[in-house]
């Protein structure tokens, strides 16, 4: 099996798979035209910024999953990346879920070297696609319904919102923590490249795409803090609205003010014909408000995320336990025990049975002969 980065020799393969590919990352695809061929060719030249990567899968010996292609894009100033394209599509002639599983698995291993900690995906909310990503290690983040509005001339808005400033970051972070469920915060809040490792940056504080963004804040009349925020991502033919407000509040006055102000800014912009907004599963309280403004459901998507473990070297202050001395303790005497010496063990050898009972048994060869009996010859001369 061959899984490697894209080379210039793979241009014909890319051209053939381009027509049967599945584009992902809806926000960026709706705001600007993305050419997968241009993205892949730029990754071959070192003088371009390496924020997008293309990987090719080729295995001629496999009849089902023979060839495929995947494109990833690292978010600016972050340790996170998005899956932007997969080819071929599952409903294509040679499409198969095994191709996507291998592409997603091996691309996560390669993007690990770029210090990417999380891999996001925005795909159609279809069971086959979602289950394929699940088997590749992705977990569902939240369903999203995209609403679209063909912008029309609107009356001037009387709402005065102040522009977003860098000094508003602490209040924006508090607003995000107040309106976003805790499980979602843990999955989509990551470390930025220009911040310390212990500090986590919520998505309300950065722009995930390389497009112009305008932010406006609504102060809370009931006390210090922010009542809401609206951010507009500008594209060539459309604009994407990011609405940060408490959608569970029965009083939709703040949400109406923010949405009315954003639509007024979009109507004043030239060549911007459409407006898009993504409503997550925990933001369905503004669906009725969007219908009043003329929005209509466009498509259903599923946000998924996969965590990628990274090796880190840290100094850990690990102390070993020590025995504490006790006051008044008398040290005992240490005496070596005395062992009694035992006689050496003699090897046992069985004696041969004698045929004559009066015959004495043959003594062992290592013993001394028994003393001779006293006779007249050896006792002569003794008293």
C-alpha positions as CSV (number, residue, x, y, z in Angstrom):
1,X,0.0,0.0,0.0
2,X,1.2,3.5,-0.9
3,X,0.1,6.5,1.2
4,X,2.2,9.6,0.6
5,X,2.0,13.4,0.0
6,X,0.9,14.7,-3.3
7,X,3.5,15.0,-6.1
8,X,3.4,16.6,-9.5
9,X,3.1,13.2,-11.1
10,X,-0.3,12.7,-9.4
11,X,-1.9,15.6,-11.4
12,X,-3.7,13.2,-13.7
13,X,-5.1,11.3,-10.7
14,X,-6.3,14.5,-9.1
15,X,-7.9,15.7,-12.3
16,X,-9.8,12.4,-12.6
17,X,-10.9,12.3,-9.0
18,X,-11.9,16.0,-8.9
19,X,-15.3,15.4,-10.5
20,X,-16.3,12.7,-8.0
21,X,-15.0,14.4,-4.8
22,X,-16.9,15.4,-1.6
23,X,-16.1,18.9,-0.5
24,X,-16.2,19.6,3.2
25,X,-15.9,22.7,5.5
26,X,-19.1,24.3,4.4
27,X,-18.4,27.8,5.7
28,X,-15.3,28.3,3.7
29,X,-16.8,26.6,0.6
30,X,-19.8,29.0,0.6
31,X,-17.7,32.1,1.2
32,X,-15.0,31.7,-1.5
33,X,-14.3,29.4,-4.5
34,X,-11.9,26.7,-3.6
35,X,-10.0,24.8,-6.3
36,X,-8.6,21.4,-5.1
37,X,-6.2,21.4,-8.0
38,X,-4.7,24.7,-7.1
39,X,-4.5,23.7,-3.4
40,X,-2.7,20.5,-4.3
41,X,-0.2,22.1,-6.7
42,X,0.7,24.8,-4.1
43,X,1.7,22.2,-1.6
44,X,4.4,21.0,-4.0
45,X,6.3,24.3,-3.9
46,X,8.3,25.3,-0.8
47,X,7.8,29.1,-1.2
48,X,4.1,28.8,-0.5
49,X,2.9,28.8,3.0
50,X,2.2,25.2,4.0
51,X,-1.2,25.5,5.5
52,X,-2.9,23.0,3.2
53,X,-1.8,19.4,2.6
54,X,-2.8,16.8,0.1
55,X,-2.3,13.1,0.5
56,X,-2.7,10.3,-2.1
57,X,-3.7,6.7,-1.5
58,X,-2.7,4.1,-4.2
59,X,-2.9,0.3,-3.8
60,X,-3.2,-1.6,-7.0
61,X,-3.5,-5.0,-5.4
62,X,-6.8,-4.1,-3.7
63,X,-9.9,-4.4,-5.8
64,X,-12.2,-2.3,-3.6
65,X,-10.0,0.5,-2.2
66,X,-7.5,1.2,-5.0
67,X,-7.0,5.0,-5.1
68,X,-8.2,8.1,-3.2
69,X,-7.2,11.6,-2.2
70,X,-7.7,13.8,0.9
71,X,-6.9,17.4,1.6
72,X,-6.4,19.0,5.1
73,X,-6.0,22.6,6.1
74,X,-4.4,23.9,9.3
75,X,-6.3,26.8,10.9
76,X,-4.2,30.0,11.2
77,X,-2.4,30.5,14.5
78,X,-3.8,27.3,16.0
79,X,-2.9,23.6,16.5
80,X,-6.1,22.5,14.8
81,X,-6.9,21.4,11.2
82,X,-10.0,20.7,9.1
83,X,-10.7,18.0,6.5
84,X,-11.6,20.0,3.4
85,X,-12.0,17.3,0.7
86,X,-12.3,13.5,0.3
87,X,-12.3,11.7,-3.0
88,X,-13.9,9.6,-4.5
89,X,-17.4,10.2,-3.0
90,X,-19.1,7.2,-1.4
91,X,-21.8,7.2,-4.1
92,X,-19.3,7.3,-6.9
93,X,-18.5,4.4,-9.2
94,X,-15.4,3.3,-7.3
95,X,-16.3,4.9,-4.0
96,X,-16.0,2.7,-0.9
97,X,-16.0,3.5,2.9
98,X,-12.7,1.6,3.2
99,X,-11.0,4.4,1.1
100,X,-12.2,7.1,3.5
101,X,-11.2,5.2,6.6
102,X,-7.7,4.6,5.3
103,X,-7.4,8.2,4.2
104,X,-8.6,9.6,7.5
105,X,-6.4,7.2,9.6
106,X,-3.2,7.7,7.7
107,X,-3.6,11.4,7.3
108,X,-4.0,11.8,11.1
109,X,-0.7,10.0,11.5
110,X,1.0,12.4,9.0
111,X,-0.5,15.6,10.3
112,X,0.7,14.6,13.8
113,X,4.2,15.8,12.7
114,X,2.8,19.3,12.2
115,X,1.9,19.6,15.9
116,X,-1.8,19.3,15.2
117,X,-3.8,18.3,18.3
118,X,-7.3,18.2,16.8
119,X,-8.8,17.3,13.5
120,X,-12.3,18.7,12.7
121,X,-14.7,17.8,9.9
122,X,-17.9,19.3,8.7
123,X,-19.8,16.7,6.6
124,X,-23.4,16.1,5.5
125,X,-25.6,14.6,8.3
126,X,-26.0,11.2,6.7
127,X,-25.7,7.9,8.5
128,X,-23.2,6.3,6.1
129,X,-20.9,9.3,6.2
130,X,-21.1,9.7,10.0
131,X,-20.5,6.0,10.7
132,X,-17.5,6.0,8.4
133,X,-15.9,8.9,10.3
134,X,-16.8,7.2,13.6
135,X,-14.8,4.1,12.6
136,X,-11.9,6.4,11.8
137,X,-11.8,7.8,15.3
138,X,-14.0,10.9,15.0
139,X,-16.6,11.8,17.6
140,X,-19.8,13.9,16.9
141,X,-19.5,17.4,18.2
142,X,-23.0,18.8,17.4
143,X,-25.5,18.8,14.5
144,X,-25.8,22.1,12.6
145,X,-28.6,23.4,10.4
146,X,-27.5,26.0,7.8
147,X,-30.0,28.7,7.0
148,X,-29.8,30.9,3.9
149,X,-31.3,34.3,3.1
150,X,-31.2,36.0,-0.3
151,X,-30.5,39.5,0.9
152,X,-32.9,42.3,0.0
153,X,-32.8,46.0,0.7
154,X,-33.6,46.7,4.4
155,X,-34.6,49.8,6.3
156,X,-31.8,51.5,8.2
157,X,-31.3,50.0,11.6
158,X,-31.4,52.2,14.7
159,X,-29.3,49.8,16.8
160,X,-25.9,51.1,17.8
161,X,-23.4,48.4,18.4
162,X,-19.7,49.1,19.1
163,X,-17.0,47.3,17.2
164,X,-15.1,44.5,18.7
165,X,-11.7,45.3,20.2
166,X,-8.8,43.1,21.4
167,X,-9.4,44.4,25.0
168,X,-12.9,42.7,24.9
169,X,-11.3,39.2,25.0
170,X,-12.0,38.5,28.7
171,X,-15.7,39.5,28.4
172,X,-16.1,37.5,25.1
173,X,-14.7,34.5,26.8
174,X,-17.2,34.8,29.7
175,X,-20.0,35.2,27.1
176,X,-18.9,32.0,25.3
177,X,-18.8,30.0,28.6
178,X,-22.2,31.3,29.6
179,X,-24.0,30.3,26.4
180,X,-22.2,27.2,25.3
181,X,-22.7,23.7,26.9
182,X,-19.7,22.4,28.8
183,X,-19.2,19.2,26.7
184,X,-19.0,21.4,23.6
185,X,-16.5,23.7,25.2
186,X,-14.2,20.9,26.1
187,X,-14.2,19.6,22.5
188,X,-13.8,22.7,20.5
189,X,-11.7,24.9,22.8
190,X,-8.0,24.4,21.9
191,X,-4.6,25.9,22.4
192,X,-3.5,28.7,20.1
193,X,0.0,28.7,18.6
194,X,1.0,32.1,20.1
195,X,-0.4,31.5,23.6
196,X,1.0,29.5,26.5
197,X,0.2,25.8,26.7
198,X,-2.0,26.2,29.8
199,X,-4.3,28.8,28.2
200,X,-7.2,27.6,26.1
201,X,-8.7,29.8,23.4
202,X,-12.4,29.6,22.6
203,X,-13.6,29.9,19.0
204,X,-15.2,33.2,19.7
205,X,-11.8,34.9,19.9
206,X,-10.3,33.8,16.5
207,X,-11.2,33.6,12.9
208,X,-11.0,30.0,11.6
209,X,-10.7,31.1,7.9
210,X,-8.4,33.5,6.1
211,X,-11.3,35.9,5.3
212,X,-12.1,39.4,6.6
213,X,-14.2,39.3,9.7
214,X,-16.2,42.2,11.4
215,X,-17.3,41.9,15.0
216,X,-19.8,44.0,16.9
217,X,-20.8,43.9,20.6
218,X,-24.0,44.6,22.5
219,X,-23.5,45.7,26.1
220,X,-25.8,44.4,28.8
221,X,-28.1,47.1,30.2
222,X,-28.8,45.1,33.4
223,X,-25.1,45.1,34.6
224,X,-21.5,44.8,33.5
225,X,-20.6,42.4,30.8
226,X,-21.9,41.7,27.3
227,X,-25.4,40.7,26.3
228,X,-24.3,39.3,22.9
229,X,-21.9,39.5,20.0
230,X,-22.3,39.2,16.2
231,X,-19.4,38.4,13.8
232,X,-19.6,38.6,10.0
233,X,-17.3,36.6,7.8
234,X,-17.1,38.3,4.4
235,X,-16.8,36.3,1.2
236,X,-16.8,37.1,-2.5
237,X,-20.5,36.4,-3.1
238,X,-21.9,35.9,0.4
239,X,-21.5,36.5,4.2
240,X,-21.6,34.1,7.1
241,X,-23.1,35.3,10.4
242,X,-21.8,34.0,13.7
243,X,-24.3,34.9,16.4
244,X,-23.2,34.6,20.0
245,X,-26.2,35.2,22.3
246,X,-28.2,33.3,24.9
247,X,-30.7,31.4,22.7
248,X,-32.4,29.8,25.7
249,X,-33.7,33.1,26.9
250,X,-37.5,33.4,26.2
251,X,-36.9,37.1,25.5
252,X,-35.4,37.2,22.0
253,X,-34.9,41.0,22.1
254,X,-31.1,40.9,22.1
255,X,-30.9,38.2,19.4
256,X,-33.3,40.3,17.2
257,X,-31.1,43.4,17.7
258,X,-27.9,41.6,16.7
259,X,-29.4,39.9,13.7
260,X,-31.0,43.1,12.4
261,X,-27.8,45.0,12.7
262,X,-25.8,42.2,10.9
263,X,-28.3,42.1,8.0
264,X,-28.2,45.8,7.7
265,X,-24.4,45.7,7.3
266,X,-24.7,42.9,4.7
267,X,-27.3,44.8,2.7
268,X,-24.9,47.8,2.6
269,X,-22.0,45.8,1.2
270,X,-21.6,45.6,-2.5
271,X,-21.8,42.3,-4.5
272,X,-22.9,40.4,-1.4
273,X,-26.1,38.7,-2.4
274,X,-26.7,36.0,0.2
275,X,-26.3,35.6,4.0
276,X,-25.8,32.3,5.8
277,X,-26.0,31.3,9.5
278,X,-25.4,28.0,11.2
279,X,-27.7,27.0,14.0
280,X,-26.4,24.3,16.4
281,X,-28.5,21.7,18.2
282,X,-28.5,23.9,21.4
283,X,-29.4,27.1,19.6
284,X,-32.8,26.0,18.1
285,X,-34.5,28.8,20.1
286,X,-33.8,31.3,17.3
287,X,-35.3,29.2,14.5
288,X,-38.6,31.1,14.7
289,X,-36.7,34.4,14.7
290,X,-34.8,33.4,11.6
291,X,-38.1,32.5,9.8
292,X,-39.4,36.0,10.6
293,X,-36.3,37.6,8.9
294,X,-36.8,35.5,5.8
295,X,-34.2,32.7,6.3
296,X,-34.9,29.2,5.1
297,X,-33.2,25.9,5.9
298,X,-30.4,25.2,3.4
299,X,-28.7,21.9,4.5
300,X,-28.0,19.8,7.6
301,X,-24.4,19.1,8.6
302,X,-22.6,17.2,11.4
303,X,-19.5,18.6,13.1
304,X,-17.1,15.9,14.2
305,X,-13.7,16.0,15.9
306,X,-10.8,13.7,16.5
307,X,-8.1,14.3,19.2
308,X,-4.5,13.6,18.2
309,X,-2.1,12.9,21.0
310,X,1.2,14.8,21.0
311,X,4.5,14.0,22.8
312,X,5.5,16.7,25.2
313,X,8.6,17.0,27.4
314,X,7.9,18.5,30.8
315,X,9.8,18.8,34.1
316,X,7.8,17.0,36.8
317,X,8.6,17.6,40.4
318,X,8.3,14.0,41.7
319,X,9.4,13.6,45.2
320,X,10.3,10.3,46.8
321,X,8.9,9.4,50.2
322,X,11.4,9.4,53.1
323,X,11.3,7.9,56.6
324,X,11.0,10.3,59.5
325,X,13.0,9.9,62.6
326,X,11.2,9.3,65.9
327,X,12.4,11.0,69.1
328,X,13.4,8.8,72.0
329,X,14.0,5.7,69.9
330,X,16.8,3.5,71.1
331,X,18.9,1.8,68.4
332,X,19.0,-1.9,68.8
333,X,22.2,-4.0,68.8
334,X,23.0,-5.9,65.7
335,X,24.5,-9.4,66.5
336,X,25.3,-12.0,63.9
337,X,23.6,-15.3,64.7
338,X,25.8,-18.3,65.5
339,X,25.2,-21.4,63.5
340,X,26.2,-24.9,64.9
341,X,28.4,-26.9,62.7
342,X,27.0,-30.2,61.6
343,X,29.0,-33.3,60.6
344,X,29.5,-33.8,56.9
345,X,27.0,-36.0,55.2
346,X,28.3,-39.4,54.1
347,X,27.4,-40.8,50.8
348,X,25.3,-43.9,51.2
349,X,26.2,-46.9,49.2
350,X,24.3,-50.2,49.4
351,X,26.2,-53.2,50.7
352,X,26.5,-56.4,48.7
353,X,24.6,-59.3,50.1
354,X,26.9,-62.2,51.3
355,X,26.2,-65.8,50.2
356,X,27.5,-67.2,53.5
357,X,25.8,-65.8,56.6
358,X,29.0,-66.2,58.6
359,X,31.0,-64.1,56.2
360,X,31.4,-60.5,57.3
361,X,30.3,-57.8,54.9
362,X,33.0,-56.1,52.8
363,X,34.0,-52.8,54.4
364,X,33.9,-49.5,52.5
365,X,37.1,-48.8,50.6
366,X,37.7,-45.4,52.2
367,X,37.5,-46.7,55.8
368,X,40.5,-47.8,57.8
369,X,40.9,-51.5,58.3
370,X,39.7,-52.8,61.7
371,X,42.2,-53.4,64.4
372,X,43.9,-56.8,64.3
373,X,43.2,-59.1,67.3
374,X,45.8,-59.5,70.0
375,X,48.0,-62.6,69.4
376,X,51.2,-63.9,70.9
377,X,53.3,-62.5,68.2
378,X,52.3,-58.9,68.6
379,X,52.1,-59.1,72.5
380,X,55.5,-60.5,73.0
381,X,57.8,-58.4,75.0
382,X,55.0,-56.5,76.7
383,X,54.3,-56.8,80.4
